[in-house]
Amino acid sequence: MKISKEKKDKISEHILAFLYSISPRSIFTSHIAIEVARDEEFVKKILLDLKKKGLVSQINKNPEGKSYLKRSRWTLTDSTYEAYKKTQ
């Protein structure tokens, strides 16, 4: 099944709004997938697209500095956070 660009954009907006609501914390892909009720791989694909656009940052290390092997945390970039803050 193919999802239209419009629907992907809506899901992206939902993800960004969720990240804004928990900012400045970062959150794992699996938790974002639960929030938007979508498959983890699909959410990861959207997050990587948002990363290419410079809207989100991917965190690959835990607080002690050790690299994650199979997962990532995500947060809004500073510029995206400020843009959302202005619209609120």
N, C-alpha and C positions, 0 to 999 in steps of 0.2 A: 504494500500500500504506500502510495506517495503522498507526502504532506505538502500543501501549497506554500509558497513563499509568504503569503499573508499570515498563515497559521504559525509558521516558524518565527516570524517577526513578533507575533503576539506572545508566543512562548518565551522568546528572548526578552521581551519587555517584562513579563512576569518574573523571570529569573533576576533581571536587574533590580526590579522593585523589591524582591525578597532580599537580595544582597544589601540593598540600601537599608532595609528595615532592621537588619542585624549588624550593620556597620558600626564600628570598625572591626568586628570579629570576622574571622574567616571560617568557612564551612566546607565539609567534604562533599564531593560530587554525589555520593549516595544520599545524603540528607537533602540536597537540592532536588534530586530526582523524586524523593518522597513528597516534598513540598509542592512540586508542579505536577505530580502524578504522571510521570513519564518514565520510560526505560532509561537506565543509567547510561548506556552507550549513546543513546540519542541526546541526552542532556550533555554528555561529555563533548559530543560533536558540536553542539550549539555553543558551549562554553569556549571551545577552541576557536570557533569563528569569532566570538566576542573578544577573545584575546588578540586575534589578528587585527581587529578593529581598534584595539587599545582601550577597551571598555572595562575589562576585568584583568586581574593579575592571578597567575597560578603560583601556588606555594608548594614546593616539592620537599620541604624539610620540616621536621618537627621542631618544637621549641628548643630542644637540646642541640639542634643543628645536624641531626642525622637525616639522611635522605630517605623518603618514603620509597618503597619498592614498587607498589602497585596502586597507589592512590594519590590524590592531590586535594589540596584545599584551595578555595577560591575567595577572592575579595574584590571589591570595586577599586579601580584606580582612583587616585586623588582627584583627577580632573572630572571623572564621571560622578564621583560623590558630590563635588561642588556644583555640577550642572543639575543634579537631582535636587540638591539642597535649595537652589534658586527657584525651582519650580514648585516647591512645597509651600 
